[in-house]
Each structure stands twice: as C-alpha cells, then as structure tokens.
Amino acid sequence: MAVYKIFLGQEWAALKASGETRGAPIDLADGYIHLSTAETVAETAAKYFAGVEGLVLVAVDPDDPAMKWEPSRDGALFPHLYRPLRMADVIWAKPLPCAVDGHIFPDGVL
C-alpha cells in the first residue's frame, strides 16, 4: 500500500534537485505535508488541480513514524507527514496527465 502526493512539475523538479521538500504553500501554511490515499487522491486532484497540466503523482510509504492519520475532508482520515518529504521516501513517481474529464491515474492507483 502507498499514499500519494501530487506535485506541480516545478515542485517535483525542486524536490529532485534538493533531495527534500517541505511541500507546497498549503503544506507550509499547515505545518505538515498533505498526502492522499488511493480512495481520496482522485478527489484531491479534482478539487485542487482541476485542469492543471504537468502534474506528477508520487507514491510514498505510509508507515513512516512521522506520518499521522488525521480527520480532514468529510471526516475521512488523511495521512499528514510531519517532516520534510525526501527523495528516499519516494517509491515511484509517474506523470498525472489531464484529460477533458479529469486526470488519468496510473494503473493500480485507484
């Protein structure tokens, strides 16, 4: 099982260049890195990244001790990482292309 982070292309490039990130502006403001589960990632993409091209979907191991599962959207538990996300945490990264009716997720994610 994995949890997922959606990156803008430039955010992904910055993570690869520096080796770690504290996340997007919303992550910085909240003090943790927002991640999604397989059950919530499509809704996250639709809500926050509708029509956005050049996204990268990153899979991360959910068993990190710095990860807390906390209630969020509609009371669902979401994984929040309370430390920088490091390249060493990345299981895989794949493009998340945008189509007319939403993003196209890699096989096996949804």
Secondary structure, 3 states (H helix, E strand, C coil): CCEEEEECHHHHHHHHHHCEECCCHHHHHHCCEECECCCCHHHHHHHHHCCCCCEEEEEECCCCCCEEEEECHHHCEEEEECCCEEHHHEEEEEEECEECCEECCCCCCC
